[in-house]
Amino acid sequence: MTLAPPQLSHPATDEVREALLASPAGWRDQVVALSGEIHRDPELAFTEHRAAARVAAVLHDAGFTVRVGAFGLDTAVDATFGEGDITVAICAEYDALPGIGHACGHNIIAAAGVGAAIALAGVADTLGIRVKLLGTPAEEHGGGKIRMLEAGAWDDVDFSLMVHGGPGPDLRCADVRTQAVARFDVSFHGLPGHAGAPSPEALNASNAATVGLVALGLLRQHLPDGVRANAFVAEGGEATNIIPSSTRVRAEVRADTLEAVDNARRRVLACFEGGAISTGCSWSWEDAEPTYADVVQNPVLAHAWDRNLSALGRSPQPHTGPPGGSTDMGNVSQTVPSIHPLIAIRGCTSAPHTPEFTSDAIGPAAEKAAVDGALAMALTTADAVAHLRARQVPGGGQKF
């Protein structure tokens, strides 16, 4: 039996929807300019000072109370508007990739988030909501949202949204799935020796890494479908005539769920343990960054997103392919009702994380994706609030 998606018990009023649909006249130019400025000035994880300042400036001018350097991160932004009893958090990412800039289109994400927040500020009193824009650094590497989550950024939030631009058609939100990923460092420690002379006492840490990497290559044949394991030598010696006494390998494991990641990581670590045993070296491992969870799309929010995207003249298509990519929004979604949909950059056929996508993340199609993404998030928020009001539980409070 096929179950229908959860329906909104009560969508937003026509008055609110009309106000939101008319709102781009007041913010489109600022949002488009913001996207272009961030795109032309890429900054890497945890160093997005100029992007964070630009996001903060636009929101300050729109009447938000803004704090840069929030939740223990220098480039995190916390901007709020309104005093309602329901708080929605809109996420804005703005970190770039090394060498190829905004090849994942985080300038679009930031612009859409800011546009949605400003649009919602215009109806905040009517809806009785508090709008919270969270500027979240270091999505590509570093897990900024995870660190902010641990610092309490979502403690006062009822639900959260963001949108990611991408190639191809618009997709149904519930069909957009991501993988969990763990990144970790494996270190080997031995004893140095002269590589140009007999060195029976030396313990070659580089050999330990080599054995471990070969074992990992053989393990791949036996990992479940959809599980990916990759590694490279990050530190492996200083000179050809010195037997390395220390070596560090950076590894990552991706899978559809956190449980599958944990299982695969255990097997990968056994490969590196084998390298240590075979060479007589000692070894240790530690997380290189927080582990990203898979995204859980809230079904009510996802249904509202699809409905509103269609109302904007887009046609969300079903998608049956495997999960793709990883995001720290997954950790948020497993704590707070959330969605992380994709919106099409129309005409874009390049893959993210390529120089071609960097070019596609700027221009009229990318600007249209940012504006439509902002409107769809604002309309979805209004629908979600109406839904929560209709389902208010005895004694106060709301739930999906």
N, C-alpha and C positions, 0 to 999 in steps of 0.2 A: 504494500500500500504506500503510495506517495503522499506525504503530508504537505499541505499548503504552508507557505511561509507565514509566520505570525503577522497578523494585521494590526494596523493602528486602531486602537479603540476610539480615538477621537483626534483627527488631524487639526492642524492650526486653522484659525479662522481666516476667512477671505481677506479681512482687513489687514491682518498681520502679513499674510502672504503678499498682498499687493504692496505693502510698505517695503518688504524685503526685496521684491522684484524691481522696485523703483530706486532702491538705495544705491546701485552702482554709479548713478550720476554724481553722487557725493564722494566716492572713494576710488573709482576705477583708475583715474589718472595717477593717483598716489601709489596705488598697488602695482600698476604696470611699471612705473618708474622704479619702485623698490625692487621688483624682480630683475630689471635690467642692471641696476647698480650692483646688486649682489652677484649676478652672473659675471659681470665684467671685473669683479674684484674678489676672486675666490680665496677662501681661507680654510685651512685644514682644522681637524678636530681640536677642540678646546682653545683655538686661537682666533675664533671668529669675532674679534672685538669690533670691527667696523660693521659687520652684518648685524650684530646684536644692537649696536648703537643706532643703526638705520631703522631697524624694526621698532626699537623703543621710541625713536623720535616721531615716527608716523602715528603711533598709538598715543603718545603724549599729546600730540596736536589734536587727536580725536577725543580727548577728554579722559583718557584712561589714567589711573594711578599706576606708575611704572617703576619697576626696580630692575636694574641691571646688576648682575653678579648675585643672582638669587640661588638659594638652596646649595650653597657651598661651591658653586661653579662660576668662575669669572665671566663666562660668556652666556650664561643662562638669563632669560628674561621672564619676569613675572609681572603681567599687566592685568589690572582688573577694572571692571566697570559695573555699577549697579549693586543693589543690596538685597536681591531676592532670596527666597528660601531654596531655590534650585540653582546649583552651580554647574556650568558646562565649561570644560577645558578644551580649547582649540590648540592644537600643536603646530608650531612653526619650526621647521628644520632649516639650517643654512650652512652646514659644513660642506666642503668640496672634497674632491679626490686629488691625490698627488699627481701632478703632471698633466692631468686632463681636465682640471677645473670642475665645473658643474655638470659632469657627465651622468649624474643621476637626477638632475633637475631640482635640486633642493631650493633653488631660487623660486621655482614655481610653488613649492610647498610653503615657503615662507610668505609669499605674496597672497596665496589663497587663504592661509590662516589669518593673516592680518585683515584681508578683505572681509572674511566671515565674521571676525570679531567686531569690526566697525559696523557692519550691517546689523548684527545682533544688538549692539549698543543702542541703535535707534529704536528698538522695540523692547528693550530690557524692562522698562517700567510696565509696559502693557502685559508682558509675559510673566513678570515677577521673578526675573532671573538675575543671577550674577554671572557676568561673562569673564572668563579667565583665559588670557592668551599666554601660553607657555612657550617661550623660545627655548628650544631643546638642542644643545650643541652635541657634536660628536656622535652622530648616528652611524656614520660609515665605520668608524672604529672608536671604541671607547665607552659606548653605552651610556650616553649622557642622560637619557630618560630613566635608565635603571638607577643611576646615582640620584637623580632628582626624586624618583619614586621612593627610594629609601630615605631621603631627606624630608619627605612629607608633602611633596608638591601636589599630589592627588588626594591627600587626606580629606579635603573639604569638597571634593568633586563628585557629582552624581553620575556624569557620563562624559566621555571624551571622544573627540573626532580629529582626524587629519585626512589629507588626500595627497596622493602621489601621482604625478604625471608619468605617462608611459606611451610606448608605441602601440600600433594596432587599434582595434576597436575599444569602445567602452565595454567594461565587463560588469556582470552582476556582482554586487558587493560580496555576497555570501560565497561566491566562487573564487574570490581572491584569497589565496592561501600562501603562507610563507613557511619557511623552515626554521627550526631552532638551530643555533650554532654555538659551539664552545671553542674558544681560542685559548691555547695554553702553551707554556714554554717548558721544554724538557732540557735539563742541564746535566752534563756528564763531567766528572772530575777524575783525573788520573795523575800521572807523574810525568814530568818532562824528560826529554832525553835528546841526544844528538842524532839527527836523522842520517848523518853521513858516517856513522860508526856503530859498532855493536852497542845495543842499549837494552840489555836483558831486564833491567829494573824499571824501564819506562812502561807506563800504562797509557795507551794512546786514546785520548777522549774522542778524537775524530773518528777512529775506527769504531768506537761504540756507537756513534751517531750513524755511521754508514751501515752497520749491521742492523740497527733499528729501522732505518729508512728502507733497506731491502726487505726486511720482514713486513713493514707496512705495505710495500708494493705487492707482496704476495698475499697479504690479508685482504686486499681490495676485492679479490675474486670471491671471497666468502662473506662479504658484508651484504646485508639485505638490500633489495632494490630501493633506490632513493637515498641511501646513506652515502655521503661523500666524506673522504678523509684525505687531507692534503698537508704537506709539510715542506719546510726548506731549512737549510742550515743558516742561521742568523749570525752566529759567531763560530769560527772553526779553526783558528790558528793565526799566527802572525808572520811566520817565515817558513820556507820550504825545508830549511835545515834544522828546524826545531820540532820535535814530536809534541803535538798539542796536549797540554795538560787539562784544558777545559774547552768544552764545545756546547753551544746552545742551539736547540732546534725549536722553531716556531711551528706549531701544528694547529689544525682546526678540524672539527668534525661537524657535519651538518646532517640533520635528519628531520623527519616530519614532526616529531614530538620531543619534548625534553627527556622523556624516558628512553627513547631510542638513541638520543645523543649520549646519555649517560652510559648505556650499554656499549655503544661503539667506542666511546672514549676509553672504557675499561680495557677493551681488546687492543686498542692502539697503544695504550700505555704498556701493556704486556710486551709488545714488540720492542719498545725502547728498554724495558727492563732486561729483555734478552740480550740486547746490545751491551748493556752494562755487565751482565754476568759473563758473557763470552770474552770480554776484554779485561775483566778485573777492575773496572772503574766503578766508582759510586755514581748514583744518579738521584735526581729529585725533579719534581714538576710543580708548577704553580699556574694559576689562571693568569693569562696575559691581559684579559679584560673581562667584564661581567658577561655571563652566559645569556644569550638572547633566546627568549621563548618564542614559540610559534604564536601567530596572531589568532585570537578567537573573535570572530566577527559577531557582534551582538545581533540576533535575528531581527529584533524590532527596528533597531537603527538601520540595519542593512536594507530592510524592506522600504523604510522611509527614504533612504538614499536613492534606491532604484526608482522609486516613484517620482522623486523630485528631479532626478537627472533626466528622466523622460519628459517631464514638464518643461525642461529647458531645451527641448529639441534634440536630445541625445537618446540613443537606444542601447541600453545595457544588454550585452549579449551573454548567453550562458558560456561557461568555460569549464571543461572537464579535464584539462591538463594537470600535470603534477604541480605541487607547490614550487614557488620560485623566489629566490632571494631570502634575506633575513632582515629583521628590523627590531630595534629595541622597543618599538611600539607593542610588540608581542607581550612584553612583561607588563606593560600598562593594561593591555586588554585582558590579562588574566587576573587583574586586581579590580578594575573598574569597567563597567559596560562601555564598550568602545567599538569604533569601526576604523579601518584603514583601507579605504577603497582606492582604486586606480581610476584616473580620468585620462582619456585619450588626447594626445597632442596630434590633432588630425593631420594626416599626411606623413607622419613620422613612421619610418620603417626600420630605423637603426636601433640596435640593442643598447640598453643602458650600460654605463661604464665603458663607453667607447668615445673616441674623439668626435665621431659623427653625431652621437647623441648630445654632446656638448653644444654643437651648432644647432641642433633641433630644439634645445631647451630655451632658445631665445627667438623672438620674432612674433608675428601675428598669431600663429597657431598656438604657441606656448602662452601668449597673453590671454587668448580665449580660454584655454584650459584653466588658467589661474582664476579668471573672473567667474567662469561657470562653476569651478570647484568651490569657490567662496560662496556663491549663491546656493549651491546644493547643500553645503554644510549648514548654512544659516537656516534654510528652509527645513532641513532635517532636524535641526535643533528645535525649531518652533513646533514641529510635529511631535517630537519626543516629549517636549514639555506638556503639550496638550494631552498626550497619552498618559503621562505620569499624573497629571491633575485628575484625569478621569479614573485612575486606578489608585487613588490615595487610600492608604490602608488605615484602619481604625487606630486612633491614638496618635495620628500624625505620621508624616513620612510617605515616601513614594517608592515604587519599585517597578521594574519592567516586567 
